[in-house]
Structures are given as C-alpha cells and as structure tokens.
C-alpha cells in the first residue's frame, strides 16, 4: 500500500494552489471562510471561472469535458480547494446528476444536459427526501403517473438544498405501488423547475439562513424522455449516486483550514489572563481532533490507493469517511464555540443592524453543521451499511 504522493503529484498540487491564489475571487473566498451564504450569482460566477479553465468537472471522462486526471489528482484538487477557502461547486449537477447521466443516461440525454452542466448554464438540485422518507428513502410517496407520452407528478419533497436556486431538479418518484418491496417501483426523473405546478417554499433554519426548502408538485407534466434508466428501476440509480456523494464527504482540506483558524482564535482568546491555547483541557481536545483528522486523511488515502490500483468505485466501507468526516466537522465547530464563548452569539447592533464580524457567525455555523451527520444518509444508517455490507453482521 502506497500512502505517499509522487513528485508529479506534488507538482500538480502546486499548480492547483497557484491557480487558486490567482483566480479565486476575494469576495467569494471571504464569504466561505467567514461562514456567509453564497448567492446563486456567486456559485455561477465561480463555476464559469472554473469552466473557462477546464476544471469545472475534473472527474468526468475526457470526451465529455473532463480533465483526464487520475483519482489522486482529483483528491488533491478537492483538498486544495478546502485549504484555500474556495467553494466546491454544488454537487447536484456536476457530480451527482452528471454521474447518473454518464452511467444510465441515453445519448440524447447526455447531449442535451451534460454540456450545460459543464458550463454552469443550469443550476441543478436534488429531490430525494420527503416528510416521511428521509434516511428511510425507500418510503417515498411522491407519485408519477404515466399518461401517454408524459408523467404527471404529484407530491412533496423537503430539505431541498438550494432549491430556490434550481433551474432543474432530479427526483425519485414512485411509478408503481403494487410491489411488496418498497425499493421497487421507484423511478428517476429530470424535471424543469419552470414547469407549471411546482411551488418552492423556504424553510428558515436555526442559523437564520434560507438554505433548504420544501417543494410541492401539483399535476406537474414531465416528458417521458426525461426518465433516466428504466421505469421502476430508480433505486439502482439512487444507490449508485449516493456512493459518489459519500466519497467526498470527508472534507479533509476544509477541516484543516478550520483547525488553523481555531488555533488562531485559541491563541488570542484569554482564560484567567492566559491564552486559551495554554489551557490543558482545551489543548487536549484540540490535539485529539487534530490527530483524528490526520487519521481520516490517511484513511482517505487508503481508499485512494485501493481505487487507483483496482480502477473500481468505493465499496460500502466508504461510509466510514462520511461518519468520521461529519463528526470532525461538528467537533471543530464545538471547539470554536468554546474558544470565543459569548462572542459566538449573533449579536445585534443598537440600531438593529447585525454586527458582521467573524465570531458573531460561529453560533449560526455551529447550528448549521448539525446537519452533516444527517445528509447523504444519516450516520446511524452508515453504521448499519458497514455492519451489513462490510462486516457481514
């Protein structure tokens, strides 16, 4: 097993780092490192910059606009983005829907959708979770009834991240309720968000941000050619997609950047007249978190080595990256809160305007990061997957 980087890979890292230093817009970086929400225009502007460089979809095949990079180069690319404070592109189009189209899409679907995803012309969102079907996704009830050359969709999706930005949404819908197995009878549809009958309603989170939404479908007509793969076989597509989502959920680069910011805070904040970093209890928790992040990085590299040698996608045990990555992200936000104490609260100025400084956004950040152990399949579900598929329990 080789967990080191070659000289060529280290040179590639420097190339990515130098390009980010010269091309990442300062206002976008400041929003990322300052825990501010990015607008749709921010995402699209950054996507266009990456597309012009040819780096918007590095994991795609070369023939559809990818870079031809190997798995290690793509990992380095993602890590350097996290370290630099560069936002990753929302995964719903470039990573998730595109992976499905490459694997299951018809030539017509690929020709229609992939170029626009690559160039950032369409903003995609995901329609999976429902009020009664989240981690237990097979319980979904949103229906799509075949009527001639179209489907008529009725139902609801919830927790739709950035749904208010969406131009298109890929949805899991139930096309057949007769099978005793709930995973059967589910289909995968691509739906234009401008179609009549779609209503997007915001869900304002504890941090005050409008990040997620609920979406209602009332007699929404979807052309039959927007069905991906076979009718009733959408669960096969969903499992394939979720495997890709979990591989990138460790976020090692971003966590390294966050830990560096935490050390800066702890060296500045005082406890009993001394920097918090000198407090043995705090320093112990910080050191443990740093060691666990190093262990996560090594584990990620083990997956990389296995994938580059076998050429195969990750197996069920990739869920451990999702579990530990999300837990570490939450642990860092907890230490941030401890480091600054009451200053982490989102104070208001006397005139009613929000005080816009870094520490005042730590409490909203802490609350927002509670989601990481839930999305892409809750950590409890991930442990069940590992027990069943990897350990045979």
Secondary structure, DSSP 4 states (H G I P E B T S, - for coil): ---S--HHHHHHHHHHHHHHHHHS-HHHHHHHHTT-PPPHHHHHHHHHHHHHHT-TTTTS-GGGT-----HHHHHHHHHHHHHHTPPPPPHIIIIIIHHHHHHH--HHHHHHHHHHHHHT-S-EEEE--BTTBSSSGGG---EEEEETTEEEEEEEE-S-TTGGG-SEEEEEEES----SSTTTTEEEEEEETTSTTEEEEEEE-TTS-EEEEEEEEEEEEEEGGGEESSTTBHHHHHHHHHHHHHHT-S-HHHHHHHHHHHHHHHHHSEETTEEGGG-HHHHHHHHHHHHHHHHHHHHHHHHHHHHHHH-----GGGHHHHHHHHHHHHHHHHHHHHHHGGGGS--B-TTSPBP--GGGGHHHHHHHGGGGGTTTS-HHHHHHHIIIIIS--
